Amino acid sequence: MSRATFVADENLGRFLKEMRRFNVLDAQTEQELALAWQRERCPHAAEQLVGSHLRLVVKVAKSFRGYGLPLGELVAEGNVGLMQAIDRFEPERGFRLSTYALWWIRATIQEYVLRSWSMVKLGTTSAQKKLFFNLRRLKTNLRAIEEDTLTPEQVSFIAHQLQVSEEDVISMNQRLFGRDQSLNVSISDEDDTEWQDWLEDGEISQEEMLAENDQMSKRRALMSRCLTFLDQREQHILINRRLRDDPPTLDALSQEHGISRERVRQIEVRAFEKLKRIMRSPDMPAAYAA
């Protein structure tokens, strides 16, 4: 089934004129065409089914005009949903195609509106999507459509009506009222400074990161070299007690080495002092001591 035949043209008027060529189908004809498409993939049947339901697509698309998107784009997305519905329609169940297609058309347009409204994803759960598409209607009923903030009573009413939290209502209202703004917009007419010029990266720069990594590598090399001046037992106790995130207890090391807890503590202190003297020694190569 060709999508190009039915996608809204750049000139919406031409599309609407083309739409009027198709007549509304009676139930019997619709079922025959649906079966022909289902069983034989007949292109003519698909064309008639799509064409006869384009009015439904336009009607649903018009109900989403309040979101500031071009009607032609909404119609084009609705046509995608219509073709998906026709491809999955099972005429033997006895329902009319319009009843089944309505859900697909509406769902496809809703997804397009959510994607196009903001660069930030607005709705992830069914409750949030319901809130997005019903908040404007409820605000209109409350005569608060132009208000950027809602009163606590209005928030409570909307949350109760849509079965969502009051925090979700406040957050969604703020996001709907404040549209995306480009960071390249000038702060004022008299100043060429853009908003992005005021953004500050809190992370360290690449130069600082490289310098820090280089210093860390040198310290590790120095530590490894200095540890070689300790005997094996001193190395083992010092590394376990001072260089591990989860140092073992004195009892554990005393059992491992067959000495008392106090002796382990003395070796640890002595090895640590010895290591500091070695690291500060002027005999250490400059490359390690840097």
C-alpha positions, 0 to 999 in steps of 0.5 A, spaced: 500 500 500 503 506 497 503 511 503 505 517 498 498 517 495 495 519 501 500 523 505 498 530 505 501 535 500 505 541 502 498 545 499 493 542 504 488 545 500 490 540 494 489 534 499 482 536 501 480 537 494 483 530 493 479 527 499 473 529 496 473 524 490 472 518 495 465 516 497 463 514 504 462 506 504 456 502 506 458 496 511 457 491 506 462 494 501 467 496 506 467 489 508 468 486 501 474 491 500 477 489 507 477 482 505 480 483 499 486 487 502 486 482 507 486 476 503 489 478 496 493 485 498 489 488 493 491 495 492 485 498 489 481 495 495 486 499 500 486 505 496 478 505 497 479 504 504 484 509 505 480 514 501 474 513 504 476 515 511 481 521 510 475 525 512 476 521 519 483 523 519 482 530 518 476 531 523 481 528 528 487 532 526 483 538 527 482 536 534 489 537 535 490 544 532 491 547 539 498 545 540 500 550 535 503 544 530 501 545 522 494 541 520 498 538 514 503 535 519 497 532 523 494 530 517 500 526 515 501 523 521 494 521 522 494 518 515 500 513 517 495 511 523 490 510 518 494 505 514 496 501 520 489 500 522 487 498 515 493 493 515 491 490 522 483 490 521 480 484 521 473 485 518 470 478 520 469 481 527 463 485 525 466 492 527 466 498 522 473 500 520 472 507 522 471 504 529 478 501 529 481 506 525 479 512 530 484 509 535 490 508 531 489 515 528 488 518 534 494 514 537 499 516 532 497 524 532 498 524 539 505 521 539 507 526 534 505 532 538 508 529 544 515 528 540 514 535 536 512 539 542 518 539 546 525 537 545 524 534 552 520 528 553 514 530 556 510 523 557 512 516 559 506 513 562 499 513 560 497 517 566 502 523 564 500 522 556 493 523 559 495 529 563 498 532 557 492 532 552 487 533 558 490 539 561 488 544 556 481 542 556 480 542 564 484 549 564 479 552 559 473 549 563 476 553 569 477 559 565 485 559 567 488 557 560 492 563 559 495 562 567 502 560 567 500 558 574 494 554 578 491 555 584 492 550 589 484 549 588 485 548 581 491 543 582 487 539 586 481 539 582 485 537 576 489 532 579 483 528 582 479 529 575 485 525 571 487 521 577 495 523 577 499 527 583 498 534 584 506 534 583 505 532 576 499 537 574 504 543 577 510 540 573 506 539 566 503 546 567 510 549 567 512 545 561 506 546 557 506 554 559 514 555 558 516 552 551 523 551 549 527 557 548 534 557 543 540 558 547 542 562 541 537 568 543 540 574 545 539 576 552 537 583 550 536 587 544 542 592 546 546 586 548 549 581 543 550 576 548 547 570 548 544 565 553 549 560 552 554 565 554 552 564 561 552 557 561 558 554 566 561 547 566 562 545 573 566 539 571 574 540 570 577 542 563 580 537 559 587 540 560 586 539 568 584 532 567 590 530 563 594 534 568 591 530 574 591 524 571 599 525 569 600 527 577 596 521 579 601 516 574 607 519 577 605 518 584 603 511 583 610 510 580 613 513 586 609 509 591 611 502 587 618 504 587 618 506 594 615 500 596 620 495 593 625 498 599 620 495 604 621 487 606 615 483 604 612 483 611 612 490 611 609 491 604 603 486 605 601 489 612 602 496 609 598 495 603 593 492 607 592 497 612 593 503 609 592 502 601 585 498 601 578 501 601 576 495 606 583 494 610 583 488 614 583 488 622 589 487 626 586 481 628 586 478 621 593 480 619 596 477 626 593 470 625 595 471 617 603 472 620 603 468 626 604 474 630 601 479 636 596 484 634 601 489 637 606 487 633 602 488 627 601 495 629 608 496 630 610 494 623 605 498 620 607 504 623 614 503 622 613 501 615 609 507 614 614 512 617 620 508 613 616 509 606 615 517 608 623 517 609 624 514 602 619 518 598 622 524 601 629 522 600 633 527 595 636 520 592 629 519 588 629 520 581 626 527 579 621 523 574 618 519 580 619 525 585 615 530 581 
